């Protein structure tokens, strides 16, 4: 059994879920999370997403502000990485840790 969420934890989780509630952001997050090491270059992330680069950048910024991604500039490219603790917290709250651990 889990403990109920505190008010602060619920507010943080709600912000993350709100960020993921947009289909484009959810796809972008999924692209980054599915890459080896949970990291992807912005040049790879936007492939197949039917919005312009400024829109992709905005959505990635929202995901960073929600505490789901970090970014690092390497030369002229920006690389995005999933924050493992955020992914783990989402898995626990959504009950998927049992699925992940039970494989």
C-alpha positions as CSV (number, residue, x, y, z in Angstrom):
1,X,0.0,0.0,0.0
2,X,1.0,3.6,-0.6
3,X,0.6,6.6,1.6
4,X,-1.9,9.2,0.3
5,X,-0.3,12.1,-1.6
6,X,0.5,15.2,0.5
7,X,-0.8,18.6,-0.8
8,X,2.6,19.5,-2.1
9,X,3.1,16.2,-3.8
10,X,-0.4,16.4,-5.4
11,X,0.3,19.9,-6.7
12,X,3.6,18.8,-8.3
13,X,2.1,15.7,-9.8
14,X,-0.9,17.6,-11.1
15,X,1.5,20.0,-12.9
16,X,3.3,17.1,-14.5
17,X,0.1,15.4,-15.5
18,X,-1.1,18.7,-16.9
19,X,2.1,19.0,-19.0
20,X,1.6,15.5,-20.3
21,X,-2.1,16.1,-21.1
22,X,-1.3,17.7,-24.4
23,X,-0.9,15.1,-27.2
24,X,2.1,16.8,-28.7
25,X,3.9,17.0,-25.4
26,X,3.0,13.4,-24.6
27,X,4.5,12.3,-27.9
28,X,7.7,14.4,-27.4
29,X,8.1,13.0,-23.9
30,X,7.6,9.5,-25.2
31,X,10.2,10.0,-27.9
32,X,12.8,11.1,-25.4
33,X,11.8,8.3,-22.9
34,X,12.0,5.6,-25.6
35,X,15.6,6.5,-26.6
36,X,18.5,4.6,-25.3
37,X,19.6,6.2,-22.0
38,X,16.4,8.3,-22.0
39,X,18.1,11.1,-23.9
40,X,17.5,12.5,-27.4
41,X,18.8,15.4,-29.5
42,X,16.2,18.0,-30.4
43,X,17.0,17.3,-34.1
44,X,15.7,13.7,-33.5
45,X,12.8,14.6,-31.3
46,X,11.0,16.8,-33.8
47,X,11.1,14.2,-36.6
48,X,7.6,13.0,-37.3
49,X,5.9,15.7,-35.2
50,X,3.6,17.7,-37.4
51,X,4.3,21.1,-35.8
52,X,7.0,23.7,-36.4
53,X,10.3,23.9,-34.6
54,X,9.2,26.9,-32.4
55,X,6.2,24.9,-31.2
56,X,8.3,21.9,-30.5
57,X,10.7,24.2,-28.5
58,X,7.7,25.6,-26.5
59,X,6.4,22.1,-25.7
60,X,9.8,20.9,-24.6
61,X,10.1,24.0,-22.3
62,X,6.8,23.2,-20.7
63,X,8.0,19.6,-20.0
64,X,11.2,21.0,-18.5
65,X,9.3,23.5,-16.3
66,X,7.1,20.6,-15.1
67,X,10.2,18.7,-13.9
68,X,9.9,15.9,-16.5
69,X,12.9,16.7,-18.7
70,X,16.3,18.3,-18.4
71,X,18.3,19.7,-21.2
72,X,22.0,20.3,-22.0
73,X,23.5,22.2,-25.0
74,X,26.3,20.3,-26.8
75,X,27.7,22.4,-29.6
76,X,24.8,23.7,-31.7
77,X,22.3,21.0,-30.5
78,X,20.3,20.7,-27.3
79,X,19.9,17.2,-25.8
80,X,16.9,16.4,-23.6
81,X,16.8,13.7,-21.0
82,X,14.0,12.3,-18.9
83,X,14.4,12.9,-15.2
84,X,14.3,9.3,-13.9
85,X,12.8,10.3,-10.5
86,X,9.8,12.0,-12.3
87,X,9.2,8.9,-14.4
88,X,9.4,6.7,-11.4
89,X,7.0,8.9,-9.4
90,X,4.5,8.8,-12.3
91,X,4.8,5.0,-12.5
92,X,4.2,4.6,-8.8
93,X,1.1,6.9,-8.8
94,X,-0.3,5.4,-11.9
95,X,0.2,1.9,-10.5
96,X,2.5,0.8,-13.3
97,X,5.4,-0.1,-11.1
98,X,3.7,-3.4,-10.5
99,X,3.7,-4.0,-14.2
100,X,7.3,-2.9,-14.6
101,X,8.5,-4.9,-11.6
102,X,6.5,-8.0,-12.6
103,X,8.0,-8.5,-16.0
